[in-house]
Amino acid sequence: MKKLILAIALISTPVLAQDRVSKFDKNNDKVVDFGELTLSCEVEPNLFKVADKNKDGVLSNKEMRIARAYLFDRCRKEKKD
């Protein structure tokens, strides 16, 4: 049973990250830049820089998954459309 739960968790993790990317990815390039992120959520620029591990100016699925706890879960305020 533990193996089944682990397998489900491993399979669903990339899907959850992709859902996060699609929520913020306005130009459908499969990454999120600071401008796209700030259209939906108010965040500190320094937190974005910390999340951008490879310093390419955008957040990939992996970077967004890693940054979940300190960037997305602590998003100060969701902006209304």
mmCIF file of the C-alpha atoms, coordinates in Angstrom:
data_MODEL
# 
_entry.id   MODEL 
# 
loop_
_atom_site.group_PDB 
_atom_site.id 
_atom_site.type_symbol 
_atom_site.label_atom_id 
_atom_site.label_alt_id 
_atom_site.label_comp_id 
_atom_site.label_asym_id 
_atom_site.label_entity_id 
_atom_site.label_seq_id 
_atom_site.pdbx_PDB_ins_code 
_atom_site.Cartn_x 
_atom_site.Cartn_y 
_atom_site.Cartn_z 
_atom_site.occupancy 
_atom_site.B_iso_or_equiv 
_atom_site.pdbx_formal_charge 
_atom_site.auth_seq_id 
_atom_site.auth_comp_id 
_atom_site.auth_asym_id 
_atom_site.auth_atom_id 
_atom_site.pdbx_PDB_model_num 
ATOM 1  C CA . MET A 1 1  ? 0.000  0.000  0.000   1.00 0.00 ? 1  MET A CA 1 
ATOM 2  C CA . LYS A 1 2  ? 2.836  2.392  0.834   1.00 0.00 ? 2  LYS A CA 1 
ATOM 3  C CA . LYS A 1 3  ? 4.376  1.762  -2.583  1.00 0.00 ? 3  LYS A CA 1 
ATOM 4  C CA . LEU A 1 4  ? 1.086  2.574  -4.287  1.00 0.00 ? 4  LEU A CA 1 
ATOM 5  C CA . ILE A 1 5  ? 0.746  5.867  -2.408  1.00 0.00 ? 5  ILE A CA 1 
ATOM 6  C CA . LEU A 1 6  ? 4.356  6.776  -3.233  1.00 0.00 ? 6  LEU A CA 1 
ATOM 7  C CA . ALA A 1 7  ? 3.811  5.967  -6.907  1.00 0.00 ? 7  ALA A CA 1 
ATOM 8  C CA . ILE A 1 8  ? 0.699  8.147  -7.051  1.00 0.00 ? 8  ILE A CA 1 
ATOM 9  C CA . ALA A 1 9  ? 2.531  11.010 -5.347  1.00 0.00 ? 9  ALA A CA 1 
ATOM 10 C CA . LEU A 1 10 ? 5.448  10.807 -7.779  1.00 0.00 ? 10 LEU A CA 1 
ATOM 11 C CA . ILE A 1 11 ? 3.167  10.749 -10.782 1.00 0.00 ? 11 ILE A CA 1 
ATOM 12 C CA . SER A 1 12 ? 0.979  13.637 -9.627  1.00 0.00 ? 12 SER A CA 1 
ATOM 13 C CA . THR A 1 13 ? 3.819  16.032 -8.651  1.00 0.00 ? 13 THR A CA 1 
ATOM 14 C CA . PRO A 1 14 ? 4.662  17.172 -12.212 1.00 0.00 ? 14 PRO A CA 1 
ATOM 15 C CA . VAL A 1 15 ? 0.971  17.569 -12.973 1.00 0.00 ? 15 VAL A CA 1 
ATOM 16 C CA . LEU A 1 16 ? 0.509  19.840 -9.959  1.00 0.00 ? 16 LEU A CA 1 
ATOM 17 C CA . ALA A 1 17 ? 3.534  21.912 -10.993 1.00 0.00 ? 17 ALA A CA 1 
ATOM 18 C CA . GLN A 1 18 ? 2.157  22.221 -14.515 1.00 0.00 ? 18 GLN A CA 1 
ATOM 19 C CA . ASP A 1 19 ? -1.168 23.395 -13.106 1.00 0.00 ? 19 ASP A CA 1 
ATOM 20 C CA . ARG A 1 20 ? 0.722  26.096 -11.227 1.00 0.00 ? 20 ARG A CA 1 
ATOM 21 C CA . VAL A 1 21 ? 2.579  27.137 -14.394 1.00 0.00 ? 21 VAL A CA 1 
ATOM 22 C CA . SER A 1 22 ? -0.628 27.289 -16.414 1.00 0.00 ? 22 SER A CA 1 
ATOM 23 C CA . LYS A 1 23 ? -2.261 29.468 -13.762 1.00 0.00 ? 23 LYS A CA 1 
ATOM 24 C CA . PHE A 1 24 ? 0.393  32.167 -14.181 1.00 0.00 ? 24 PHE A CA 1 
ATOM 25 C CA . ASP A 1 25 ? 1.757  31.548 -17.709 1.00 0.00 ? 25 ASP A CA 1 
ATOM 26 C CA . LYS A 1 26 ? -0.061 34.182 -19.756 1.00 0.00 ? 26 LYS A CA 1 
ATOM 27 C CA . ASN A 1 27 ? 1.908  33.763 -23.021 1.00 0.00 ? 27 ASN A CA 1 
ATOM 28 C CA . ASN A 1 28 ? 1.851  29.923 -22.959 1.00 0.00 ? 28 ASN A CA 1 
ATOM 29 C CA . ASP A 1 29 ? 5.636  29.498 -23.126 1.00 0.00 ? 29 ASP A CA 1 
ATOM 30 C CA . LYS A 1 30 ? 5.612  26.907 -20.288 1.00 0.00 ? 30 LYS A CA 1 
ATOM 31 C CA . VAL A 1 31 ? 7.564  29.200 -17.910 1.00 0.00 ? 31 VAL A CA 1 
ATOM 32 C CA . VAL A 1 32 ? 6.567  32.141 -15.715 1.00 0.00 ? 32 VAL A CA 1 
ATOM 33 C CA . ASP A 1 33 ? 8.392  35.458 -15.645 1.00 0.00 ? 33 ASP A CA 1 
ATOM 34 C CA . PHE A 1 34 ? 8.051  38.079 -12.917 1.00 0.00 ? 34 PHE A CA 1 
ATOM 35 C CA . GLY A 1 35 ? 5.631  40.174 -14.990 1.00 0.00 ? 35 GLY A CA 1 
ATOM 36 C CA . GLU A 1 36 ? 3.291  37.246 -15.527 1.00 0.00 ? 36 GLU A CA 1 
ATOM 37 C CA . LEU A 1 37 ? 3.395  36.369 -11.861 1.00 0.00 ? 37 LEU A CA 1 
ATOM 38 C CA . THR A 1 38 ? 2.594  39.907 -10.742 1.00 0.00 ? 38 THR A CA 1 
ATOM 39 C CA . LEU A 1 39 ? -0.464 40.033 -13.000 1.00 0.00 ? 39 LEU A CA 1 
ATOM 40 C CA . SER A 1 40 ? -2.122 37.521 -10.679 1.00 0.00 ? 40 SER A CA 1 
ATOM 41 C CA . CYS A 1 41 ? -0.349 37.874 -7.364  1.00 0.00 ? 41 CYS A CA 1 
ATOM 42 C CA . GLU A 1 42 ? 1.610  40.481 -5.430  1.00 0.00 ? 42 GLU A CA 1 
ATOM 43 C CA . VAL A 1 43 ? 5.054  39.109 -4.603  1.00 0.00 ? 43 VAL A CA 1 
ATOM 44 C CA . GLU A 1 44 ? 8.391  40.571 -3.609  1.00 0.00 ? 44 GLU A CA 1 
ATOM 45 C CA . PRO A 1 45 ? 10.922 40.741 -6.469  1.00 0.00 ? 45 PRO A CA 1 
ATOM 46 C CA . ASN A 1 46 ? 13.600 39.294 -4.177  1.00 0.00 ? 46 ASN A CA 1 
ATOM 47 C CA . LEU A 1 47 ? 11.516 36.161 -3.580  1.00 0.00 ? 47 LEU A CA 1 
ATOM 48 C CA . PHE A 1 48 ? 11.216 35.680 -7.330  1.00 0.00 ? 48 PHE A CA 1 
ATOM 49 C CA . LYS A 1 49 ? 14.998 36.005 -7.678  1.00 0.00 ? 49 LYS A CA 1 
ATOM 50 C CA . VAL A 1 50 ? 15.523 33.384 -4.970  1.00 0.00 ? 50 VAL A CA 1 
ATOM 51 C CA . ALA A 1 51 ? 13.105 31.025 -6.726  1.00 0.00 ? 51 ALA A CA 1 
ATOM 52 C CA . ASP A 1 52 ? 14.907 31.480 -10.075 1.00 0.00 ? 52 ASP A CA 1 
ATOM 53 C CA . LYS A 1 53 ? 17.688 29.021 -9.269  1.00 0.00 ? 53 LYS A CA 1 
ATOM 54 C CA . ASN A 1 54 ? 19.368 29.109 -12.690 1.00 0.00 ? 54 ASN A CA 1 
ATOM 55 C CA . LYS A 1 55 ? 19.031 32.908 -12.971 1.00 0.00 ? 55 LYS A CA 1 
ATOM 56 C CA . ASP A 1 56 ? 17.412 32.821 -16.409 1.00 0.00 ? 56 ASP A CA 1 
ATOM 57 C CA . GLY A 1 57 ? 14.670 35.285 -15.458 1.00 0.00 ? 57 GLY A CA 1 
ATOM 58 C CA . VAL A 1 58 ? 11.818 32.764 -15.549 1.00 0.00 ? 58 VAL A CA 1 
ATOM 59 C CA . LEU A 1 59 ? 10.481 30.000 -13.334 1.00 0.00 ? 59 LEU A CA 1 
ATOM 60 C CA . SER A 1 60 ? 10.288 26.478 -14.710 1.00 0.00 ? 60 SER A CA 1 
ATOM 61 C CA . ASN A 1 61 ? 8.050  23.701 -13.387 1.00 0.00 ? 61 ASN A CA 1 
ATOM 62 C CA . LYS A 1 62 ? 10.827 22.488 -11.117 1.00 0.00 ? 62 LYS A CA 1 
ATOM 63 C CA . GLU A 1 63 ? 11.624 25.958 -9.789  1.00 0.00 ? 63 GLU A CA 1 
ATOM 64 C CA . MET A 1 64 ? 7.953  26.636 -9.127  1.00 0.00 ? 64 MET A CA 1 
ATOM 65 C CA . ARG A 1 65 ? 7.570  23.339 -7.290  1.00 0.00 ? 65 ARG A CA 1 
ATOM 66 C CA . ILE A 1 66 ? 10.581 24.118 -5.098  1.00 0.00 ? 66 ILE A CA 1 
ATOM 67 C CA . ALA A 1 67 ? 9.402  27.698 -4.494  1.00 0.00 ? 67 ALA A CA 1 
ATOM 68 C CA . ARG A 1 68 ? 5.877  26.694 -3.554  1.00 0.00 ? 68 ARG A CA 1 
ATOM 69 C CA . ALA A 1 69 ? 6.404  27.067 0.185   1.00 0.00 ? 69 ALA A CA 1 
ATOM 70 C CA . TYR A 1 70 ? 8.042  30.483 0.183   1.00 0.00 ? 70 TYR A CA 1 
ATOM 71 C CA . LEU A 1 71 ? 6.697  32.108 -2.972  1.00 0.00 ? 71 LEU A CA 1 
ATOM 72 C CA . PHE A 1 72 ? 3.222  30.857 -3.787  1.00 0.00 ? 72 PHE A CA 1 
ATOM 73 C CA . ASP A 1 73 ? 1.960  29.777 -0.373  1.00 0.00 ? 73 ASP A CA 1 
ATOM 74 C CA . ARG A 1 74 ? 3.077  33.107 1.050   1.00 0.00 ? 74 ARG A CA 1 
ATOM 75 C CA . CYS A 1 75 ? 1.698  35.186 -1.780  1.00 0.00 ? 75 CYS A CA 1 
ATOM 76 C CA . ARG A 1 76 ? 0.634  38.308 0.055   1.00 0.00 ? 76 ARG A CA 1 
ATOM 77 C CA . LYS A 1 77 ? -2.547 38.863 -1.875  1.00 0.00 ? 77 LYS A CA 1 
ATOM 78 C CA . GLU A 1 78 ? -4.228 37.380 -4.903  1.00 0.00 ? 78 GLU A CA 1 
ATOM 79 C CA . LYS A 1 79 ? -5.152 40.123 -7.334  1.00 0.00 ? 79 LYS A CA 1 
ATOM 80 C CA . LYS A 1 80 ? -8.699 40.212 -8.670  1.00 0.00 ? 80 LYS A CA 1 
ATOM 81 C CA . ASP A 1 81 ? -9.154 40.258 -12.471 1.00 0.00 ? 81 ASP A CA 1 
# 
